[in-house]
């Protein structure tokens, strides 16, 4: 038996049967990775958006949603709303920092470009902002969004996918 020094991730489409595990990845990511930027009350309000698994599943099913797996088990997911907006990108805390998020972002950027998008936008959490900046996304505006009884800040960012049309 040998240990794997570098985890090997794979991508596949989101399936309805992924709903419970993807919702858990969403909640765990928020709970364990965003504490430096958001209060416990804000985290709870944010994570509660996945409590209605049927609605959460329906939303992901309407979008182009990819699941990152390691040894066949889901470790992250990302969704493209329309052809030019990253709606969600979440990685389980145990897989964070190992390339699953970058692989998901790469795939969405390629798919968006293939669909004719010239730029991609994302409303990045304060926690994810640095990740997107390293990928070439530029801040456009700050936002305050209401979730339950809480207000959360994020930043609309965009990245040029291809040069302007001649």
N, C-alpha and C positions, 0 to 999 in steps of 0.2 A: 504494500500500500504506500502511496506517495502523497505528500501534501501539495496543494496547489498554491504557489507563491503569489500568482497574479490571477485573480478570479476571471473566469470567462463568462461574459454576459452574452445573451442572445435577445433578439427582439421578436415579438409576434403581435398580432392584432389582439385587442381587448375582446374578451368573450363574456357573455352575460354571467357565466359561472365564476368569473373572476371578481364579481362585485364585492363579496364580503372581504376577501383578502386585500383588494385594492382600497377599500374603505379603511381597513385597518392600517395599511401603509400610510394613507393620508393622515389619519389621526396620530399615529406614532411619530411621523415626521414633524407634525406641528408641535406635539407635546415635547419631543426630545431635542429638536433642532432650533426652535425659534425663541427660546426663553430669554436670550440676551436682548431681543428686540421687541418682544410683546409680553404684556402682563399675563398672569394665569387666567384672568377673566377673559382677556382678548383671545388667548389660545383656545379656551373652552368654547367660546362663541364660534370661532373659526372652525374648529374640529366638529362642532355639532352639525355643520352643513352636510355631513355624511351620515348622520343618524338615520335619516330616511333612505335606507339602502336602495329602495325601488326608484326613488327620484334621482339619486346619485347615479345609479346604473343607467337610467333613461338618458340623463345628460351626457354621460360618457359614450353611450351608444349612438347618440345623434352626431357626435363629433368623430374625427379621425383620432382614435385613441390607440396608443401602442403600450405594450407591457414589456418591461425589461425583466428577464429571468436569469437566474444563476442556478445551474443544475436542474433546470426545469421549474423552479419555484419563482413566483413573482417577487421582485425586489424593488420595483419602481414602475411608474407609469407617466405618460404625458399625453396631452390632447391638443389637437389643433382645431380651433373654432373657425369655421369658414375656411378661407384659403390663406389667411395672413395673420392669425392671432394665436399665440400660445396661451391656452386657457389654464391648463394645469401641468405642472411638472413636479413630481414628488418621488423621493427615494427613501426607502426604509433606512432609519438611522444606522443599522448594522452594515449597510452597503454604501452609505454616504462617503464620498471622497475616494471611491475606487473606480470611477469612470462610468457608472450606470447613467448618471444624470447627463454627462457629456454625450454619451451614445444616444440617449433619447433626444437631446437638443439637436444633435447632428442630423438625426433622422427627420425631425420635424422641419428643420431648415431645408433639407433636400426635398422633402415632399411639398413644402410650400412653394419652393422655387419651381418644382415640376408642375405645379398647378398654376404657374404664371404670376405668382406674387413677386413684386419687386422689393418689398421690405416685409419684415415680420415684426409684430409688436407683442409686448407682454406687459401685464400689470404685475411687476415683480414685488414680492414682499421685501421688507427691509433686510431679511435674512438672505434672500436669493439675489439681491441686487448685485453684489460682488461677483457672483457666478456669471450673471449675464453680462456685466461690464467686461469681464475677461474674455468673453466670446464676441466682443465688438458691439454690444448693444449700447445705445446712448440714451441717457435720461431725457425725457420730453416734458414731463410734468409730475408733480406730487398729487396724490389723491387721498381722500379720506372716505372710507366706505363703512356703512353701517351693517353690522351683523348682530342680530338680536339687540341687546341693550348696550353693545360696545361699538366703538369706532376704531377702525384699524387704518393705518397709513400704508400706502404702497406707492410705487413709482411706475408710471407708464414709460416704457423704454422701447426703442426700435433699432433694428439692424437692417442695413441695406443688403439685399441678397444678390442683386446683379446691378450692373451699371444702368444709368438712364438710357432710355431708347434714343437712338440717333435721330 
